[in-house]
C-alpha cells in the first residue's frame, strides 16, 4: 500500500531538476517513509498473526466459545482417516481437504498437525509468546504512523486534494474499470477513481477496523474501553472480524502487486523509492486516470 502526496519539486538531492518533462518528483520523503513502514509492519503482523492463530485455529461469532457452543464459522485442523492423517479447512460447516498446506503439513515424513505451515509464520516453530511480542510491536508502529499520517494529511490538505473522490471521478469510474480490465494504464500525477476508492478503503476502513478489533481482543483494554467489546459483538466476533480484515488486506496486496507489474514495475518502484515518476507525454496525458491500484 502506498500513501500519495502531490509533491512539487524542491531543492535537494532527491529533487534535482530534470531535463525530461515527463519525469516528475511525485512522492515526498514522508510518503515513502510511511509506505515502507506500513509495508514492513503489515508483513510481520501477518506472519506473527498466523502463528497466534495456530494456538486456536477456529473462528466464532458471539461473545463465547467452547464445546457446548455451535457458533464456529471457520476452522483448520487435522483428523485421522483410513489413509492416515489429513488436514482440513472448514468454512460454515463445509469441509475441504487441505493436506500439505493447511491443517497437516511439513517435510515428508515429518508432517505435523498445524493450522498454517511453518514457512508462513513468525517464528517458524511454535512459540506463541514470541509471536505476540512481534505482533504487538509492529501493531504499535503501524497504529502510531497511521494516526500521525491522518493528522498531517488533514492539516496539509492531502486527504481533500488527493484521496477524496469528486463528482468527475465517479463519472470516470466505468472508464477506469474498463481501462484496468484491458491493462491500459495512464501515468499521470493524480490518482484515478479506482485508486482513490481502494486506498481510501484501506486507510479509512480496513486499517482502523483492524486496530479496533485488535484492541477489543485485548483483556487489558476492557478496563479502558469496556464498551468496545460489546460494540463489536464480543471478543470472539472481534477476532473473526480481525481475521477477515487480514484476508482482505492480503487480497489488496496481491492485486496491488499485479497492477504494479502490469503498469510498469521499474517506474512504480522508482517512484516509491526515489520519489521520481515518469508520466505519459503531454500529448497522450489528457485528463485520464493514471496507474494501477
Beta strands, then each sheet from edge to edge (+ up, - down):
strand 1: 23-25
strand 2: 58-60
strand 3: 72-81
strand 4: 84-91
strand 5: 94-97
strand 6: 102-105
strand 7: 112-116
strand 8: 276-278
sheet 1: 1+ 8-
sheet 2: 2+ 3- 4+ 5-
sheet 3: 6+ 7-
end
